[in-house]
Amino acid sequence: MVSELGLGAMDTPQSPEGAETLAAALDLGINFVDTAREYEGSEFLIGQLLRERPDAAPHLASKTFSHTIDGSQRDVDRSLSILGVERISLYQLHDISTAEAWERVMQDDGALTGLRVAQYRGLIEHIGVSSHSNEVLRMAIKSGEFATVMLEYSAFFPETASLIELAVDHDVGVIVMRPLGGSGRTSVMRGRIADGDAGPLTPANLLRYVLSNPGVSVAIPGARYPSRIRENVGTASMYEVMSEAEQRALEAVAAQLY
């Protein structure tokens, strides 16, 4: 069980306030932190904080870009060492977004087998997959091999709603990346807010949109600053579920941005 608001820690280390941002997330009740082997400095930052705060015990999720049995096992071992933990809650095959990538990781000597070995060894608890391909996501959900799928879903990208329903039907957890639309869109929105011309397209409304979908297990907006954590936690702790009319209206405004 994880908090419905998590932290996507890809860009957190790129801020001088990265350590404070991560600490704020844990202090305010976020207990799911997503990272990856290839996110520069991310596993290191998390590991640093956890060594300083051995009482903290968030559920950690990391990812391997490798498609092979040996590569995925090496990545698990490296993650454990850098994070300074004995076990990782969730390890994911990262960005499996083509039919070729899917076929490769699913082979007997593919990355999924490597993660199964790591799971058997007690190094990871659950196995997941992230993808930007709806077809791959559909196959992953139906395969019975994955505890979770990570997909993009937001008012900017509502077309994965049917996949979320499918995941619920198959008892697969749903991790939503880019719930606020991605850093480029977020920057534009924050610029409009600063100019007093925000309208309904705000980070708070976008997060509320995603959390209003009952099939979403956890949304993981990225954050570089503690203030963003506080804003997101404030929204998640007191939001009201959006009506369908509100959702369609927000999608229409989002479509006008880009």
Backbone torsions as a table, in degrees:
resi	resn	phi	psi	omega
1	MET	NA	129.7	-179.4
2	VAL	-128.2	160.6	176.0
3	SER	-65.0	145.4	-177.6
4	GLU	-69.5	-16.7	172.3
5	LEU	-108.7	120.6	175.9
6	GLY	-113.4	-168.4	177.8
7	LEU	-128.9	123.8	169.5
8	GLY	-87.4	110.2	-168.3
9	ALA	-97.1	22.1	-178.8
10	MET	-61.6	-48.2	-174.7
11	ASP	-97.2	-5.3	-176.5
12	THR	-55.3	-41.5	-178.8
13	PRO	-69.5	-13.7	-177.3
14	GLN	-80.2	0.3	179.0
15	SER	-108.6	143.0	175.0
16	PRO	-63.6	-16.8	178.0
17	GLU	-101.7	19.6	-176.2
18	GLY	-58.0	-45.2	-179.4
19	ALA	-63.6	-42.0	178.4
20	GLU	-65.2	-35.2	179.2
21	THR	-64.6	-47.0	179.2
22	LEU	-63.9	-42.2	178.6
23	ALA	-62.4	-40.3	179.3
24	ALA	-62.7	-39.4	178.9
25	ALA	-60.1	-46.8	-179.2
26	LEU	-68.0	-39.7	-178.8
27	ASP	-64.8	-30.9	-176.0
28	LEU	-95.5	12.0	170.5
29	GLY	98.9	1.3	175.0
30	ILE	-72.7	123.6	-177.0
31	ASN	-121.9	18.4	176.1
32	PHE	-132.5	118.2	-178.0
33	VAL	-123.9	123.7	-177.3
34	ASP	-104.4	132.9	178.4
35	THR	-142.1	-167.5	177.4
36	ALA	-162.7	157.0	179.4
37	ARG	-56.5	-37.6	-172.7
38	GLU	-92.0	1.8	176.1
39	TYR	-80.3	108.8	-169.9
40	GLU	-55.2	118.8	175.0
41	GLY	76.7	-3.5	-172.2
42	SER	-72.1	-53.0	178.6
43	GLU	-61.0	-37.2	-179.9
44	PHE	-62.6	-45.6	179.8
45	LEU	-61.5	-45.1	179.8
46	ILE	-62.8	-45.2	179.8
47	GLY	-60.8	-40.4	177.5
48	GLN	-57.8	-49.4	-177.2
49	LEU	-64.9	-40.5	-178.4
50	LEU	-67.8	-31.0	176.0
51	ARG	-69.7	-33.8	178.3
52	GLU	-77.1	-24.5	-177.0
53	ARG	-128.2	72.2	-176.9
54	PRO	-62.4	-15.1	177.8
55	ASP	-76.0	-21.9	179.9
56	ALA	-74.3	137.4	-177.6
57	ALA	-141.8	61.5	178.4
58	PRO	-71.4	156.6	170.3
59	HIS	-76.8	121.3	-178.8
60	LEU	-102.1	140.2	173.8
61	ALA	-126.0	129.0	174.5
62	SER	-128.0	-179.2	-172.8
63	LYS	-146.0	153.3	172.8
64	THR	-114.3	136.0	173.4
65	PHE	-86.6	-11.9	-177.6
66	SER	-68.4	147.6	177.3
67	HIS	-107.7	4.0	-173.7
68	THR	-114.1	160.6	-178.9
69	ILE	-62.7	-43.6	-178.8
70	ASP	-71.9	-42.2	-177.9
71	GLY	-63.2	-40.7	-178.7
72	SER	-68.4	-36.8	177.9
73	GLN	-68.3	-38.6	176.5
74	ARG	-61.9	-40.6	-179.9
75	ASP	-64.6	-40.0	177.1
76	VAL	-60.4	-46.4	-179.4
77	ASP	-61.4	-41.5	178.9
78	ARG	-65.2	-43.0	179.5
79	SER	-60.4	-45.1	179.7
80	LEU	-59.1	-42.8	-178.9
81	SER	-65.8	-46.2	-176.1
82	ILE	-72.3	-40.1	178.8
83	LEU	-73.6	-22.6	178.6
84	GLY	72.7	33.6	-180.0
85	VAL	-123.2	162.0	180.0
86	GLU	-89.0	-22.5	-177.8
87	ARG	-150.9	144.3	179.1
88	ILE	-110.8	132.3	-173.5
89	SER	-61.8	-41.5	-175.1
90	LEU	-143.8	128.4	173.9
91	TYR	-122.0	133.5	-170.0
92	GLN	-121.9	145.2	166.1
93	LEU	-75.4	125.7	-168.5
94	HIS	-99.9	130.7	172.8
95	ASP	54.8	53.1	174.2
96	ILE	-86.7	86.9	-166.4
97	SER	-119.4	11.2	174.1
98	THR	-133.0	159.1	177.7
99	ALA	-61.8	-35.8	-179.6
100	GLU	-65.7	-43.7	179.0
101	ALA	-63.6	-41.6	179.1
102	TRP	-60.6	-47.3	-179.7
103	GLU	-61.4	-39.3	-177.0
104	ARG	-67.6	-47.5	-176.5
105	VAL	-69.4	-21.6	-177.7
106	MET	-90.3	-4.6	178.2
107	GLN	-70.0	165.9	-178.3
108	ASP	-59.0	-33.0	178.6
109	ASP	-103.2	23.4	-179.2
110	GLY	-89.5	176.3	-173.8
111	ALA	-64.0	-31.4	179.5
112	LEU	-61.7	-41.6	177.9
113	THR	-61.2	-39.5	177.2
114	GLY	-60.7	-41.7	178.8
115	LEU	-69.9	-31.9	175.6
116	ARG	-63.9	-40.1	177.7
117	VAL	-62.5	-44.8	178.6
118	ALA	-62.2	-37.0	177.5
119	GLN	-66.5	-42.4	178.0
120	TYR	-62.1	-35.8	179.1
121	ARG	-75.6	-6.4	179.6
122	GLY	81.5	17.3	-177.5
123	LEU	-86.8	-27.3	176.6
124	ILE	-133.3	152.2	-178.8
125	GLU	-92.1	-46.4	-174.3
126	HIS	-133.1	158.9	-179.3
127	ILE	-119.5	133.7	179.0
128	GLY	-133.5	-179.2	179.1
129	VAL	-146.2	142.6	173.1
130	SER	-115.1	147.2	-177.0
131	SER	-159.6	153.4	172.5
132	HIS	-109.9	10.1	179.7
133	SER	-109.2	121.5	179.6
134	ASN	-63.5	-34.9	-179.8
135	GLU	-68.6	-42.2	177.2
136	VAL	-64.5	-42.7	178.5
137	LEU	-59.2	-41.4	179.8
138	ARG	-62.4	-44.2	178.8
139	MET	-64.7	-40.1	-179.1
140	ALA	-64.2	-42.8	-179.7
141	ILE	-63.5	-41.8	-176.2
142	LYS	-79.8	-16.1	-173.3
143	SER	-69.2	-26.7	-175.5
144	GLY	78.0	7.9	-175.9
145	GLU	-94.9	-14.5	-169.2
146	PHE	-123.6	137.2	176.8
147	ALA	-77.8	-29.0	-177.6
148	THR	-141.4	156.8	166.0
149	VAL	-125.7	142.4	173.8
150	MET	-109.5	126.3	-176.8
151	LEU	-141.5	162.7	176.1
152	GLU	-87.3	133.7	178.3
153	TYR	-155.8	129.8	178.5
154	SER	-170.2	178.3	174.4
155	ALA	-64.1	-23.2	174.6
156	PHE	-78.9	-24.8	-172.3
157	PHE	-138.7	69.5	-174.5
158	PRO	-85.0	-4.3	-171.7
159	GLU	-69.7	-8.9	177.0
160	THR	-89.2	5.4	-179.5
161	ALA	-57.8	-38.4	-179.9
162	SER	-67.4	-32.2	177.7
163	LEU	-70.0	-34.6	176.3
164	ILE	-63.2	-42.2	176.9
165	GLU	-61.8	-41.9	179.3
166	LEU	-62.6	-41.3	179.0
167	ALA	-62.3	-41.7	177.8
168	VAL	-60.2	-42.9	180.0
169	ASP	-61.7	-29.4	-178.1
170	HIS	-102.7	11.9	177.9
171	ASP	57.5	44.1	177.4
172	VAL	-111.5	128.8	179.2
173	GLY	-68.7	148.1	-177.8
174	VAL	-117.8	118.5	175.8
175	ILE	-106.1	122.9	-176.1
176	VAL	-100.1	116.0	172.4
177	MET	-90.6	156.8	179.2
178	ARG	52.5	44.5	-179.6
179	PRO	-64.4	-21.6	178.2
180	LEU	-99.0	8.5	174.3
181	GLY	97.4	-3.8	-178.0
182	GLY	98.8	158.6	-171.0
183	SER	-61.6	-36.4	-179.4
184	GLY	-63.5	-48.5	178.9
185	ARG	-64.8	-40.5	-179.2
186	THR	-62.1	-39.1	178.6
187	SER	-62.9	-42.8	178.2
188	VAL	-62.3	-44.7	-179.9
189	MET	-61.7	-43.8	-178.8
190	ARG	-67.0	-31.1	174.6
191	GLY	-65.4	-41.2	178.1
192	ARG	-65.6	-39.7	178.7
193	ILE	-61.9	-42.9	179.7
194	ALA	-62.8	-31.2	179.4
195	ASP	-86.1	0.2	-179.8
196	GLY	76.2	22.2	-176.4
197	ASP	-127.7	48.9	-173.5
198	ALA	-79.2	-43.8	-171.9
199	GLY	65.4	-156.8	-177.7
200	PRO	-77.2	-11.6	-174.8
201	LEU	-84.6	83.3	-179.0
202	THR	-125.8	157.0	176.2
203	PRO	-54.8	-38.6	-179.3
204	ALA	-63.1	-44.8	179.7
205	ASN	-67.7	-37.1	179.2
206	LEU	-66.1	-41.1	177.9
207	LEU	-67.1	-40.1	177.6
208	ARG	-61.1	-38.9	177.6
209	TYR	-56.8	-49.2	-177.0
210	VAL	-67.7	-44.4	-177.8
211	LEU	-69.5	-17.3	178.3
212	SER	-74.9	-13.7	177.5
213	ASN	-82.7	115.0	-174.6
214	PRO	-66.1	-14.8	-180.0
215	GLY	-83.9	-10.6	-179.6
216	VAL	-78.5	124.1	178.3
217	SER	-80.8	-46.1	-178.9
218	VAL	-155.8	137.5	174.3
219	ALA	-104.1	138.3	-174.1
220	ILE	-124.2	69.2	174.1
221	PRO	-62.3	141.9	175.1
222	GLY	-75.0	157.2	178.7
223	ALA	-154.2	136.8	176.5
224	ARG	-108.8	-16.4	-172.9
225	TYR	-130.4	145.8	178.8
226	PRO	-56.7	-32.7	-179.7
227	SER	-61.2	-34.8	178.6
228	ARG	-68.2	-38.4	176.4
229	ILE	-60.9	-46.7	-178.6
230	ARG	-62.5	-40.9	178.0
231	GLU	-61.4	-47.3	-176.9
232	ASN	-66.2	-41.7	178.5
233	VAL	-64.6	-38.6	176.8
234	GLY	-59.7	-42.8	177.9
235	THR	-65.1	-48.2	-175.4
236	ALA	-66.2	-27.4	-175.1
237	SER	-84.1	-13.3	-174.4
238	MET	-141.1	14.2	-176.0
239	TYR	-73.4	154.6	169.9
240	GLU	-105.8	141.8	-178.5
241	VAL	-59.8	133.4	179.0
242	MET	-72.9	139.1	172.5
243	SER	-73.5	163.5	177.9
244	GLU	-61.1	-37.0	179.1
245	ALA	-63.3	-43.0	178.0
246	GLU	-63.7	-40.0	-179.8
247	GLN	-63.4	-45.6	-179.4
248	ARG	-64.7	-37.2	179.4
249	ALA	-65.4	-41.0	179.3
250	LEU	-67.9	-38.4	176.2
251	GLU	-60.9	-39.7	-179.4
252	ALA	-65.6	-41.2	178.3
253	VAL	-68.7	-40.0	179.8
254	ALA	-61.9	-38.5	-178.8
255	ALA	-64.0	-21.9	180.0
256	GLN	-81.3	-15.3	179.9
257	LEU	-76.7	-68.5	171.0
258	TYR	170.9	NA	NA
